[in-house]
Amino acid sequence: MLNATELKRQVWHSRRGMLELDVLLGPFAAHALPLISADQQQVYVRLLSQQDPDLFTWFMGHAHSDDEELAAMVQQVKDYAQSSQIPA
């Protein structure tokens, strides 16, 4: 499991400077990252090491990562974002 300092670092790294990514990654990192397994946390860290254009295309559904773990983490982040939406 990531320690408190490392969790804060990953929350900071989740700020990408691209609104579409920030809206997805920021809340996930702040609220869900501490609750997922250590293995899933490491996959998230790997996800953050990817280039922003790749992340954007994966999260927008224009392409999928060839790495199954990363593709599953993208889906997990998207599912979290959808489940935390407040109905209008």
A tleap script that builds the chain and sets N, CA, C and O, in Angstrom:
source leaprc.protein.ff14SB
mol = sequence {
  NMET LEU ASN ALA THR GLU LEU LYS ARG GLN
  VAL TRP HIE SER ARG ARG GLY MET LEU GLU
  LEU ASP VAL LEU LEU GLY PRO PHE ALA ALA
  HIE ALA LEU PRO LEU ILE SER ALA ASP GLN
  GLN GLN VAL TYR VAL ARG LEU LEU SER GLN
  GLN ASP PRO ASP LEU PHE THR TRP PHE MET
  GLY HIE ALA HIE SER ASP ASP GLU GLU LEU
  ALA ALA MET VAL GLN GLN VAL LYS ASP TYR
  ALA GLN SER SER GLN ILE PRO CALA
}
set mol.1.N position { 0.852 -1.186 0.000 }
set mol.1.CA position { 0.000 0.000 0.000 }
set mol.1.C position { 0.893 1.243 0.000 }
set mol.1.O position { 1.979 1.259 0.579 }
set mol.2.N position { 0.401 2.263 -0.659 }
set mol.2.CA position { 1.118 3.527 -0.679 }
set mol.2.C position { 0.989 4.199 0.684 }
set mol.2.O position { -0.086 4.211 1.283 }
set mol.3.N position { 2.102 4.760 1.166 }
set mol.3.CA position { 2.028 5.479 2.437 }
set mol.3.C position { 1.404 6.859 2.202 }
set mol.3.O position { 1.159 7.246 1.059 }
set mol.4.N position { 1.153 7.584 3.267 }
set mol.4.CA position { 0.446 8.867 3.169 }
set mol.4.C position { 1.175 9.858 2.269 }
set mol.4.O position { 0.540 10.581 1.501 }
set mol.5.N position { 2.493 9.897 2.356 }
set mol.5.CA position { 3.272 10.816 1.525 }
set mol.5.C position { 3.153 10.441 0.057 }
set mol.5.O position { 2.980 11.308 -0.799 }
set mol.6.N position { 3.246 9.159 -0.231 }
set mol.6.CA position { 3.152 8.702 -1.622 }
set mol.6.C position { 1.743 8.922 -2.174 }
set mol.6.O position { 1.587 9.264 -3.346 }
set mol.7.N position { 0.725 8.732 -1.351 }
set mol.7.CA position { -0.646 9.018 -1.791 }
set mol.7.C position { -0.798 10.482 -2.176 }
set mol.7.O position { -1.394 10.800 -3.206 }
set mol.8.N position { -0.258 11.377 -1.346 }
set mol.8.CA position { -0.319 12.809 -1.662 }
set mol.8.C position { 0.423 13.099 -2.966 }
set mol.8.O position { -0.028 13.915 -3.770 }
set mol.9.N position { 1.541 12.442 -3.173 }
set mol.9.CA position { 2.309 12.632 -4.400 }
set mol.9.C position { 1.500 12.198 -5.618 }
set mol.9.O position { 1.524 12.868 -6.651 }
set mol.10.N position { 0.788 11.088 -5.504 }
set mol.10.CA position { -0.011 10.602 -6.634 }
set mol.10.C position { -1.218 11.496 -6.892 }
set mol.10.O position { -1.619 11.677 -8.042 }
set mol.11.N position { -1.799 12.053 -5.837 }
set mol.11.CA position { -2.884 13.012 -6.024 }
set mol.11.C position { -2.341 14.221 -6.788 }
set mol.11.O position { -2.997 14.724 -7.700 }
set mol.12.N position { -1.150 14.686 -6.420 }
set mol.12.CA position { -0.536 15.813 -7.112 }
set mol.12.C position { -0.253 15.454 -8.573 }
set mol.12.O position { -0.528 16.254 -9.466 }
set mol.13.N position { 0.288 14.271 -8.824 }
set mol.13.CA position { 0.602 13.848 -10.195 }
set mol.13.C position { -0.657 13.628 -11.029 }
set mol.13.O position { -0.590 13.589 -12.257 }
set mol.14.N position { -1.782 13.487 -10.379 }
set mol.14.CA position { -3.042 13.316 -11.104 }
set mol.14.C position { -3.520 14.619 -11.724 }
set mol.14.O position { -4.427 14.615 -12.556 }
set mol.15.N position { -2.927 15.718 -11.331 }
set mol.15.CA position { -3.242 17.023 -11.924 }
set mol.15.C position { -2.425 17.135 -13.206 }
set mol.15.O position { -1.211 17.337 -13.164 }
set mol.16.N position { -3.095 17.003 -14.336 }
set mol.16.CA position { -2.396 16.908 -15.605 }
set mol.16.C position { -2.375 18.214 -16.386 }
set mol.16.O position { -1.578 18.354 -17.314 }
set mol.17.N position { -3.218 19.164 -16.043 }
set mol.17.CA position { -3.267 20.412 -16.784 }
set mol.17.C position { -4.179 20.345 -18.002 }
set mol.17.O position { -4.254 21.295 -18.781 }
set mol.18.N position { -4.866 19.230 -18.164 }
set mol.18.CA position { -5.849 19.067 -19.227 }
set mol.18.C position { -7.177 18.815 -18.505 }
set mol.18.O position { -7.332 17.810 -17.811 }
set mol.19.N position { -8.117 19.718 -18.672 }
set mol.19.CA position { -9.363 19.675 -17.899 }
set mol.19.C position { -10.017 18.299 -17.914 }
set mol.19.O position { -10.433 17.797 -16.870 }
set mol.20.N position { -10.110 17.689 -19.088 }
set mol.20.CA position { -10.787 16.389 -19.201 }
set mol.20.C position { -10.113 15.328 -18.328 }
set mol.20.O position { -10.790 14.497 -17.723 }
set mol.21.N position { -8.789 15.359 -18.266 }
set mol.21.CA position { -8.068 14.388 -17.435 }
set mol.21.C position { -8.154 14.764 -15.961 }
set mol.21.O position { -8.324 13.895 -15.105 }
set mol.22.N position { -8.039 16.044 -15.667 }
set mol.22.CA position { -8.102 16.487 -14.273 }
set mol.22.C position { -9.432 16.124 -13.620 }
set mol.22.O position { -9.468 15.727 -12.455 }
set mol.23.N position { -10.522 16.260 -14.370 }
set mol.23.CA position { -11.856 15.966 -13.848 }
set mol.23.C position { -11.994 14.479 -13.514 }
set mol.23.O position { -12.707 14.117 -12.578 }
set mol.24.N position { -11.324 13.633 -14.265 }
set mol.24.CA position { -11.394 12.188 -14.025 }
set mol.24.C position { -10.390 11.740 -12.974 }
set mol.24.O position { -10.746 11.031 -12.033 }
set mol.25.N position { -9.150 12.147 -13.129 }
set mol.25.CA position { -8.079 11.617 -12.294 }
set mol.25.C position { -8.041 12.216 -10.891 }
set mol.25.O position { -7.775 11.504 -9.922 }
set mol.26.N position { -8.303 13.513 -10.773 }
set mol.26.CA position { -8.208 14.167 -9.470 }
set mol.26.C position { -9.107 13.563 -8.407 }
set mol.26.O position { -8.621 13.161 -7.351 }
set mol.27.N position { -10.407 13.490 -8.660 }
set mol.27.CA position { -11.294 12.900 -7.648 }
set mol.27.C position { -10.987 11.419 -7.374 }
set mol.27.O position { -11.078 10.964 -6.234 }
set mol.28.N position { -10.626 10.678 -8.418 }
set mol.28.CA position { -10.296 9.271 -8.211 }
set mol.28.C position { -9.101 9.143 -7.275 }
set mol.28.O position { -9.124 8.354 -6.330 }
set mol.29.N position { -8.056 9.926 -7.545 }
set mol.29.CA position { -6.850 9.850 -6.722 }
set mol.29.C position { -7.127 10.273 -5.283 }
set mol.29.O position { -6.615 9.665 -4.343 }
set mol.30.N position { -7.931 11.306 -5.117 }
set mol.30.CA position { -8.204 11.823 -3.777 }
set mol.30.C position { -9.090 10.905 -2.950 }
set mol.30.O position { -8.913 10.799 -1.736 }
set mol.31.N position { -10.041 10.240 -3.595 }
set mol.31.CA position { -11.044 9.495 -2.837 }
set mol.31.C position { -10.956 7.977 -2.978 }
set mol.31.O position { -11.178 7.258 -2.004 }
set mol.32.N position { -10.639 7.481 -4.164 }
set mol.32.CA position { -10.644 6.029 -4.391 }
set mol.32.C position { -9.263 5.398 -4.258 }
set mol.32.O position { -9.147 4.254 -3.819 }
set mol.33.N position { -8.219 6.129 -4.632 }
set mol.33.CA position { -6.869 5.551 -4.606 }
set mol.33.C position { -6.486 4.988 -3.247 }
set mol.33.O position { -5.902 3.906 -3.193 }
set mol.34.N position { -6.792 5.681 -2.131 }
set mol.34.CA position { -6.432 5.110 -0.833 }
set mol.34.C position { -7.176 3.810 -0.503 }
set mol.34.O position { -6.741 3.060 0.371 }
set mol.35.N position { -8.278 3.540 -1.183 }
set mol.35.CA position { -9.125 2.395 -0.843 }
set mol.35.C position { -8.874 1.155 -1.689 }
set mol.35.O position { -9.321 0.065 -1.332 }
set mol.36.N position { -8.166 1.303 -2.805 }
set mol.36.CA position { -7.951 0.149 -3.680 }
set mol.36.C position { -6.722 -0.634 -3.226 }
set mol.36.O position { -5.932 -0.152 -2.414 }
set mol.37.N position { -6.571 -1.831 -3.751 }
set mol.37.CA position { -5.479 -2.713 -3.332 }
set mol.37.C position { -4.119 -2.136 -3.712 }
set mol.37.O position { -4.019 -1.261 -4.572 }
set mol.38.N position { -3.089 -2.634 -3.067 }
set mol.38.CA position { -1.719 -2.194 -3.358 }
set mol.38.C position { -1.361 -2.451 -4.819 }
set mol.38.O position { -0.711 -1.623 -5.456 }
set mol.39.N position { -1.786 -3.603 -5.351 }
set mol.39.CA position { -1.499 -3.906 -6.757 }
set mol.39.C position { -2.179 -2.896 -7.676 }
set mol.39.O position { -1.575 -2.421 -8.638 }
set mol.40.N position { -3.433 -2.569 -7.381 }
set mol.40.CA position { -4.152 -1.598 -8.198 }
set mol.40.C position { -3.525 -0.203 -8.065 }
set mol.40.O position { -3.475 0.554 -9.034 }
set mol.41.N position { -3.056 0.124 -6.877 }
set mol.41.CA position { -2.380 1.409 -6.693 }
set mol.41.C position { -1.142 1.502 -7.584 }
set mol.41.O position { -0.872 2.551 -8.168 }
set mol.42.N position { -0.397 0.410 -7.687 }
set mol.42.CA position { 0.798 0.409 -8.540 }
set mol.42.C position { 0.426 0.539 -10.016 }
set mol.42.O position { 1.149 1.172 -10.785 }
set mol.43.N position { -0.686 -0.052 -10.408 }
set mol.43.CA position { -1.152 0.113 -11.795 }
set mol.43.C position { -1.516 1.574 -12.031 }
set mol.43.O position { -1.213 2.118 -13.093 }
set mol.44.N position { -2.161 2.218 -11.057 }
set mol.44.CA position { -2.504 3.630 -11.192 }
set mol.44.C position { -1.237 4.475 -11.342 }
set mol.44.O position { -1.192 5.386 -12.170 }
set mol.45.N position { -0.221 4.179 -10.553 }
set mol.45.CA position { 1.053 4.901 -10.667 }
set mol.45.C position { 1.616 4.728 -12.076 }
set mol.45.O position { 2.108 5.689 -12.668 }
set mol.46.N position { 1.546 3.513 -12.613 }
set mol.46.CA position { 2.004 3.280 -13.999 }
set mol.46.C position { 1.157 4.059 -14.995 }
set mol.46.O position { 1.672 4.594 -15.976 }
set mol.47.N position { -0.143 4.121 -14.737 }
set mol.47.CA position { -1.035 4.873 -15.618 }
set mol.47.C position { -0.604 6.338 -15.682 }
set mol.47.O position { -0.578 6.936 -16.758 }
set mol.48.N position { -0.269 6.906 -14.536 }
set mol.48.CA position { 0.148 8.303 -14.505 }
set mol.48.C position { 1.464 8.546 -15.223 }
set mol.48.O position { 1.772 9.689 -15.560 }
set mol.49.N position { 2.242 7.513 -15.463 }
set mol.49.CA position { 3.520 7.685 -16.162 }
set mol.49.C position { 3.329 7.748 -17.685 }
set mol.49.O position { 4.285 7.979 -18.426 }
set mol.50.N position { 2.109 7.544 -18.137 }
set mol.50.CA position { 1.828 7.583 -19.574 }
set mol.50.C position { 1.696 9.032 -20.050 }
set mol.50.O position { 1.455 9.940 -19.255 }
set mol.51.N position { 1.857 9.228 -21.338 }
set mol.51.CA position { 1.755 10.557 -21.938 }
set mol.51.C position { 0.299 11.031 -21.945 }
set mol.51.O position { -0.618 10.231 -22.132 }
set mol.52.N position { 0.094 12.324 -21.742 }
set mol.52.CA position { -1.251 12.892 -21.708 }
set mol.52.C position { -2.068 12.606 -22.974 }
set mol.52.O position { -3.250 12.284 -22.858 }
set mol.53.N position { -1.484 12.710 -24.185 }
set mol.53.CA position { -2.300 12.402 -25.373 }
set mol.53.C position { -2.815 10.960 -25.373 }
set mol.53.O position { -3.934 10.700 -25.813 }
set mol.54.N position { -1.996 10.024 -24.879 }
set mol.54.CA position { -2.452 8.636 -24.781 }
set mol.54.C position { -3.571 8.513 -23.761 }
set mol.54.O position { -4.591 7.877 -24.028 }
set mol.55.N position { -3.385 9.117 -22.597 }
set mol.55.CA position { -4.421 9.072 -21.566 }
set mol.55.C position { -5.727 9.661 -22.093 }
set mol.55.O position { -6.801 9.101 -21.876 }
set mol.56.N position { -5.628 10.782 -22.780 }
set mol.56.CA position { -6.818 11.428 -23.312 }
set mol.56.C position { -7.564 10.497 -24.263 }
set mol.56.O position { -8.782 10.352 -24.150 }
set mol.57.N position { -6.860 9.869 -25.190 }
set mol.57.CA position { -7.542 8.989 -26.153 }
set mol.57.C position { -8.136 7.774 -25.461 }
set mol.57.O position { -9.200 7.301 -25.858 }
set mol.58.N position { -7.471 7.262 -24.436 }
set mol.58.CA position { -8.017 6.109 -23.707 }
set mol.58.C position { -9.269 6.505 -22.934 }
set mol.58.O position { -10.281 5.807 -22.990 }
set mol.59.N position { -9.205 7.620 -22.216 }
set mol.59.CA position { -10.351 8.024 -21.402 }
set mol.59.C position { -11.536 8.488 -22.245 }
set mol.59.O position { -12.685 8.360 -21.822 }
set mol.60.N position { -11.272 9.012 -23.401 }
set mol.60.CA position { -12.355 9.451 -24.283 }
set mol.60.C position { -12.887 8.307 -25.144 }
set mol.60.O position { -13.862 8.483 -25.874 }
set mol.61.N position { -12.255 7.138 -25.065 }
set mol.61.CA position { -12.732 5.966 -25.781 }
set mol.61.C position { -12.339 5.914 -27.243 }
set mol.61.O position { -12.899 5.128 -28.007 }
set mol.62.N position { -11.377 6.746 -27.647 }
set mol.62.CA position { -10.939 6.752 -29.047 }
set mol.62.C position { -9.946 5.629 -29.332 }
set mol.62.O position { -9.737 5.253 -30.486 }
set mol.63.N position { -9.341 5.101 -28.282 }
set mol.63.CA position { -8.376 4.003 -28.395 }
set mol.63.C position { -8.312 3.308 -27.045 }
set mol.63.O position { -8.852 3.797 -26.052 }
set mol.64.N position { -7.646 2.165 -27.023 }
set mol.64.CA position { -7.475 1.405 -25.780 }
set mol.64.C position { -6.010 1.048 -25.627 }
set mol.64.O position { -5.311 0.819 -26.614 }
set mol.65.N position { -5.554 1.003 -24.405 }
set mol.65.CA position { -4.181 0.601 -24.131 }
set mol.65.C position { -4.010 -0.875 -24.472 }
set mol.65.O position { -4.915 -1.680 -24.255 }
set mol.66.N position { -2.858 -1.218 -25.000 }
set mol.66.CA position { -2.540 -2.625 -25.248 }
set mol.66.C position { -2.238 -3.361 -23.946 }
set mol.66.O position { -2.298 -4.590 -23.894 }
set mol.67.N position { -1.917 -2.618 -22.911 }
set mol.67.CA position { -1.645 -3.177 -21.594 }
set mol.67.C position { -2.986 -3.407 -20.894 }
set mol.67.O position { -3.699 -2.451 -20.589 }
set mol.68.N position { -3.324 -4.655 -20.645 }
set mol.68.CA position { -4.630 -4.987 -20.062 }
set mol.68.C position { -4.838 -4.358 -18.691 }
set mol.68.O position { -5.946 -3.936 -18.359 }
set mol.69.N position { -3.772 -4.295 -17.894 }
set mol.69.CA position { -3.900 -3.686 -16.566 }
set mol.69.C position { -4.214 -2.200 -16.671 }
set mol.69.O position { -5.050 -1.683 -15.931 }
set mol.70.N position { -3.545 -1.518 -17.587 }
set mol.70.CA position { -3.814 -0.091 -17.759 }
set mol.70.C position { -5.215 0.135 -18.305 }
set mol.70.O position { -5.911 1.053 -17.873 }
set mol.71.N position { -5.628 -0.691 -19.244 }
set mol.71.CA position { -6.979 -0.574 -19.807 }
set mol.71.C position { -8.022 -0.789 -18.709 }
set mol.71.O position { -9.034 -0.089 -18.673 }
set mol.72.N position { -7.784 -1.744 -17.822 }
set mol.72.CA position { -8.716 -1.997 -16.722 }
set mol.72.C position { -8.740 -0.827 -15.747 }
set mol.72.O position { -9.796 -0.485 -15.215 }
set mol.73.N position { -7.582 -0.209 -15.509 }
set mol.73.CA position { -7.536 0.942 -14.600 }
set mol.73.C position { -8.254 2.137 -15.220 }
set mol.73.O position { -8.947 2.870 -14.515 }
set mol.74.N position { -8.101 2.343 -16.518 }
set mol.74.CA position { -8.837 3.409 -17.196 }
set mol.74.C position { -10.335 3.200 -16.989 }
set mol.74.O position { -11.061 4.143 -16.673 }
set mol.75.N position { -10.788 1.974 -17.166 }
set mol.75.CA position { -12.208 1.681 -16.977 }
set mol.75.C position { -12.632 1.896 -15.531 }
set mol.75.O position { -13.730 2.388 -15.270 }
set mol.76.N position { -11.770 1.530 -14.596 }
set mol.76.CA position { -12.094 1.714 -13.179 }
set mol.76.C position { -12.236 3.205 -12.850 }
set mol.76.O position { -13.144 3.598 -12.117 }
set mol.77.N position { -11.351 4.020 -13.385 }
set mol.77.CA position { -11.436 5.471 -13.158 }
set mol.77.C position { -12.717 6.025 -13.784 }
set mol.77.O position { -13.418 6.829 -13.170 }
set mol.78.N position { -13.014 5.591 -15.002 }
set mol.78.CA position { -14.241 6.051 -15.665 }
set mol.78.C position { -15.475 5.615 -14.895 }
set mol.78.O position { -16.414 6.396 -14.741 }
set mol.79.N position { -15.490 4.384 -14.411 }
set mol.79.CA position { -16.623 3.893 -13.615 }
set mol.79.C position { -16.780 4.710 -12.339 }
set mol.79.O position { -17.896 5.048 -11.946 }
set mol.80.N position { -15.664 5.024 -11.696 }
set mol.80.CA position { -15.723 5.837 -10.476 }
set mol.80.C position { -16.314 7.209 -10.789 }
set mol.80.O position { -17.179 7.700 -10.064 }
set mol.81.N position { -15.845 7.817 -11.866 }
set mol.81.CA position { -16.343 9.156 -12.233 }
set mol.81.C position { -17.832 9.114 -12.504 }
set mol.81.O position { -18.563 10.016 -12.095 }
set mol.82.N position { -18.286 8.084 -13.184 }
set mol.82.CA position { -19.714 7.976 -13.502 }
set mol.82.C position { -20.528 7.717 -12.251 }
set mol.82.O position { -21.612 8.279 -12.093 }
set mol.83.N position { -20.028 6.878 -11.359 }
set mol.83.CA position { -20.790 6.536 -10.149 }
set mol.83.C position { -20.845 7.689 -9.159 }
set mol.83.O position { -21.744 7.746 -8.319 }
set mol.84.N position { -19.893 8.606 -9.252 }
set mol.84.CA position { -19.883 9.724 -8.303 }
set mol.84.C position { -20.583 10.956 -8.845 }
set mol.84.O position { -20.572 12.009 -8.207 }
set mol.85.N position { -21.196 10.834 -10.026 }
set mol.85.CA position { -21.936 11.952 -10.597 }
set mol.85.C position { -23.201 12.193 -9.792 }
set mol.85.O position { -23.891 11.252 -9.398 }
set mol.86.N position { -23.493 13.447 -9.555 }
set mol.86.CA position { -24.721 13.821 -8.856 }
set mol.86.C position { -25.807 14.002 -9.898 }
set mol.86.O position { -25.648 14.807 -10.817 }
set mol.87.N position { -26.917 13.267 -9.776 }
set mol.87.CA position { -27.988 13.421 -10.769 }
set mol.87.C position { -28.521 14.849 -10.790 }
set mol.87.O position { -28.640 15.507 -9.757 }
set mol.88.N position { -28.835 15.301 -11.990 }
set mol.88.CA position { -29.362 16.678 -12.137 }
set mol.88.C position { -30.839 16.726 -11.810 }
set mol.88.O position { -31.452 17.791 -11.877 }
savepdb mol mol.pdb
quit
